[in-house]
Amino acid sequence: MLFGAWKRTLVGGALAALAVVLVPAPATAVGPDPGVSFGSVSYSGQPRPYSVYIQNNITGSKIVARLSNSPSFSDTSLSCLPAGAVNGRGRWRCTASITRRLNPGGMTLRVQAVDTGDPSRSSRVVTRSASVTSSFTAGGGGTVREGSSFAVSGRYDHLSGIDDYRVTARVTSNGRVVLGQSAITCSRSGSSYRCTVRTATGGPARSTYAVQVTERSRTTGDSRSRTVNATVIGAATPTAPSFAVPSTLDVDADPLVITGSAGAPGLRVEIAVDNSSFSSIATTCTSSASGSFVCSLPSKLSEGTHVIYARSVNPAAPTRISPVSSDSTVVSEDAPTPTPTPTPTPTPTPSSTPTPTPTSTPTETAAPAPEPKPNTDEPSADLNHGQDALVLLLILGLAVVTIGRPGPLSLVRTGMSVSFTDEAVEEQAAAEIEAVGLGDQSGSWSFGGHEVVDEWSRTVPVGLAGWSPFLARSAGDGLNIRAMFGGLWWFGPLIALVLGVTAAVQSDWQATAPPTWLIIAILVVAALDAFSGLVASIAFGVLVLGDLGPSTGHGLLVLLALGTLWSALPIAVNAVRPLRRVGRFSWQYLWDRFADAAIVALIAGWLAWAVASSFDVIAGRPTGLPDDAAAVGIATAVAMAARVGLSQLATVWWPERLRTTGVDIELPAPRPSAVIAGVVVRVGLFAFAGHVLIGGCWQWVLGVLLFALPDVLALVDDVAGWSWSHRVRLPIGVTAILGMVVVGCVLVTIAVSGADSDTSALRYAFLAAALAPAALGTAQAFDGTTREPGSTWNWQLAGMAVVAVLTALALQGWNF
């Protein structure tokens, strides 16, 4: 009976275990995870207050987020509000409650989409890690002489208006503190500091000082240190002085005067009489600039034999004493008084009397010079067709550069690698797209190699951003196209490479205009992805660099113009595009989508037309391209409009692929050296182009200074931390471009009307075109207004005016 019960228990347990293994438990319904845009930032470059954008993929839910940043705060709740989300689904913005910025160090974000009505539909907790990098640097040191001072300087983590971090320095040599310098308070100015360090005297001939600079937060106590080494060279030991005294002296003679050479200037020469230990010094003197010295004994020497001793001492390092030199003299009553040797008087060199040159009598009278004929020509103030197009190109190009200038303020204080306008954050609408689209379910993008394309898009722009914002933007351009085509995207750069090589061949390996069909073909490829245009530009430039044509300056200008047309134009035009629409088709945004494509197409087409129309002036010789300028402009406009249409289509039908390619990534701020290098390159290229076109004149100098003014002011403000800022609402985006184009055309028209020649007209046009961008760029450097993310189109009528004016200018141009 007992055995039967045991068998039943065993069999029942086995059946229960089998049921647990084979019968699936009901799955918990967990909603899709939220998408998080969470990247590393710099201490000075993070948004204030700090916020992150999160894509919620569950309808009817809310976002809950917590952020940790040691030692600032730990596991602190963020305030999350919809930023375009509809019924909970879409884009949310979560903001930290603290008013000051995060401190350098690691930070962790935990995000969850919570459905209060049905907790089973809530997402998992998504954890993302990033970091806040420090701006703290230290440099200086080098080789210094003992007894002198040297400086250690650099940048520290500084926020304008907040005195948080204190900078101190500790100076040691062989582990010991030098001259009590254990906590020197360093001076600070703006975001820079400077520590002045003293060196001791009397040390070894060569020693190493370690200067440890530390910044420490007054509020949180976090700190970091940098060490700078300096080599301290001890003062040199003087050589033994050389001198001689008379072998005999009369007892009644005047006190002995000792002359000689110390071997170096500024040494203290000590004289002792019959005292080799120098316990008693008779007299001292200082060597002159030539190293010689003259020391007079204070009194006469007594009768007998005396030994005179001399040595040199370095006054900067009294322990540096030379070997001792000596000489002797015998003092007696009948010794002759030495007579100084007279200095011979040089015999004057007889001067020769120059032989007068005979004056020749002219044999015939020169005919009077003919009077110049009066100039009956009227002053010319006209610009030919190529120059007209060049001035239009200059006006629009400077306007786009002013809006797109990646100045230090936008880089350091907003954390963006390129800040064209506050509203034009790259592809913000991607955070509001549907979870899965029609294109995501197709296999069109899964062609071999798409994983490499996705990895490129996510990592390469981030890696390049610190060194070159332009290369970072080139590597990250066309993310929508990459999302749609996947591995097929690689055909774009390959086709561009072949076209670039073909353009060089068709140009006979010279820096001139390739055939028009090749220029248009490369423009079409570059419109879809600026990286392809960069590949074609490099291939063409490298192959024709050996033959720049009859004028090297114009040859380089041709390479610059084609490179800008093929690589920089797609980046600049797409970045000033003002509108970002949600990822779904709707009649509500029909006008916005049309205006989006129209603005990009018109600006790009006008720029391309202006480059082609002025190409003869740029190349300095006939090229034939101006005859096809209309075709180049129209083809560019159509290609850029198609690019916008494909981008908008990708947000609707390829949303999952967009997230995979890293469309919502925010590039880190570039290094200070990259910011300065960008300023130097931009100003240098502008100065070079202007010099080739109008030559060295005062208009060229003033125009270059105006172009550089906003960059210089922004750099100085970034270093000095000026507190002044204005609150005037400045035009931004395409509105600013429209204003600068209109004002620029008016100023150029006025300037040209006062010129008296074609050359003078072009020079005054160059200067006048730089005035409006310089004024707006300078005002932007001190812009203290804040703008909420959104469209630059505050009124639809303003948008219609922009489209109308740009259309008229693109079709008609402007006759100066």
Buried (B, 14 or more C-beta within 10 A) or exposed (E): EEEEEEEEEEEEEEEEEEEEEEEEEEEEEEBBBBBBBBBBBBBBBBBBBBBBBBBBBBBBBBBBBBBBBEEBBEEBEBEBEBBBBEEBBBBBBBBBEBEBBBBBBEBBBBBBBBBEEEEEBBBEBBEBEBBBBBBBBBEBBEEBBBBEEBBBBBBBBBBBEEEBBBBBBBBBBEEEEBEEBEEBEBEBEBBBBBBBBBBBBEBEEEBEBBBBBBBBBEEBEBBBBBBBEBEBBBBEBBBBBEBEBBEBBBBEBEEBEBEBBBBBEEBBBBBBBBEEEBEEEBBEBBBBEEBBBBBBBEEBBEBEEBBBBBBBBBEBBEEBBBEBBBBEBBBEEEBEEEEEEEEEEEEEEEEEEEEEEEEEEEEEEEEEEEEEEEEEEEEEBEBEBBBBBBBBBBBBBBBBBBBBBBBBBBBBBBBBBBBBBBBBBBBBBBBBBBBBBEBBEEEEBEBEEBEEBBEBBBEBBBEBBBEBBBBBBBBBBBBBBBBBBBBBBBEBBEBBBBBBBBBBBEBEEBBBBBBBEBBBBBBBBBBBBBBBBBBBBBBBBEBBBEEBBEBEBBBBBBBBBBBBBBBBBBBBBBBBBBBBBBBBBEEEBEBBBBBBBBBBBBBBBBBBBBBBBBBBBBBBBEBEBBEBBBBBBBBBBBBBBBBBEBBBBBBBBBBBBBBBBBBBBBBBBBBBEBBBBBBEEBBEBBBBBBBBBBEEBEBBBBBBBBBBBBBBBBBBBBBEBBEEEEEEEBBBBBBBBBBBBBBBBEBBBEBBEEBEEBEBBBBBBBBBBBBBBBBBBBBBBBBEEEEEBBBBBEEEEBBEEBBEBBBEBBEEBBEB
